[in-house]
Amino acid sequence: MSSTAKQDSQEDRMAQLINNWSELLKLPTIGPFHAFSQEIDPYLQGMLSINQTLLKLQVDLNEYWSHMKNAYSNALKETTDRAPRTFNTKEDFENYRKVVIEAFEDAFTTLFTSEEFPRVYNKVSNDQMELLQSIQQLVENSLQALNLPTRSEINELAKDIHSLKRDIRNLKKRSQGTYFESDKSSSIE
């Protein structure tokens, strides 16, 4: 079974699980479970998003590492083809060292300058960023449900504090400038 088919199968199972929970949550309830059930849907959606991103990341990482493995294998093959057959002198070891360096340099330079590798690396980086954002959103929702300040609220407060400090600094500069000007005018008289 291909990795894409596995991913689709896992996504289908996760979607089915979410749908089953959604149906369960539609049942009438009272008490604290009702309050909890009203807040669970965003968490389940967040977990679904994280799982989907992890699956995508796994597929893309497999592709990334297959490219790295192929470059490494090519370098090893080139090393064994070009390396000296015997190591009798110090010069033979030095030649072997040069062959290894050149083979790995050529193999990985070819990999890094190919059109395919940057595309794969970009997909892996995007998946990692998407995973981080999904986790941050889940944490933000959790903090909000617990009536704790969220990251966005703290960032907003930090911006406000920075703005207030800048305004106070500007007022101090203006008032000191006015003080020195009045001081100079009184000494001239």
Rosetta blueprint (number, residue, H / E / L):
1 M L
2 S L
3 S H
4 T H
5 A H
6 K H
7 Q H
8 D H
9 S H
10 Q H
11 E H
12 D H
13 R H
14 M H
15 A H
16 Q H
17 L H
18 I H
19 N H
20 N H
21 W H
22 S H
23 E H
24 L H
25 L H
26 K L
27 L L
28 P L
29 T L
30 I L
31 G L
32 P H
33 F H
34 H H
35 A H
36 F H
37 S H
38 Q H
39 E H
40 I H
41 D H
42 P H
43 Y H
44 L H
45 Q H
46 G H
47 M H
48 L H
49 S H
50 I H
51 N H
52 Q H
53 T H
54 L H
55 L H
56 K H
57 L H
58 Q H
59 V H
60 D H
61 L H
62 N H
63 E H
64 Y H
65 W H
66 S H
67 H H
68 M H
69 K H
70 N H
71 A H
72 Y H
73 S H
74 N H
75 A H
76 L H
77 K H
78 E H
79 T H
80 T H
81 D H
82 R H
83 A L
84 P L
85 R L
86 T L
87 F L
88 N L
89 T L
90 K H
91 E H
92 D H
93 F H
94 E H
95 N H
96 Y H
97 R H
98 K H
99 V H
100 V H
101 I H
102 E H
103 A H
104 F H
105 E H
106 D H
107 A H
108 F H
109 T H
110 T H
111 L H
112 F H
113 T H
114 S L
115 E L
116 E H
117 F H
118 P H
119 R H
120 V H
121 Y H
122 N H
123 K H
124 V H
125 S H
126 N H
127 D H
128 Q H
129 M H
130 E H
131 L H
132 L H
133 Q H
134 S H
135 I H
136 Q H
137 Q H
138 L H
139 V H
140 E H
141 N H
142 S H
143 L H
144 Q H
145 A H
146 L L
147 N L
148 L L
149 P L
150 T L
151 R H
152 S H
153 E H
154 I H
155 N H
156 E H
157 L H
158 A H
159 K H
160 D H
161 I H
162 H H
163 S H
164 L H
165 K H
166 R H
167 D H
168 I H
169 R H
170 N H
171 L H
172 K H
173 K H
174 R H
175 S H
176 Q H
177 G H
178 T H
179 Y H
180 F H
181 E H
182 S H
183 D H
184 K H
185 S H
186 S H
187 S H
188 I H
189 E L
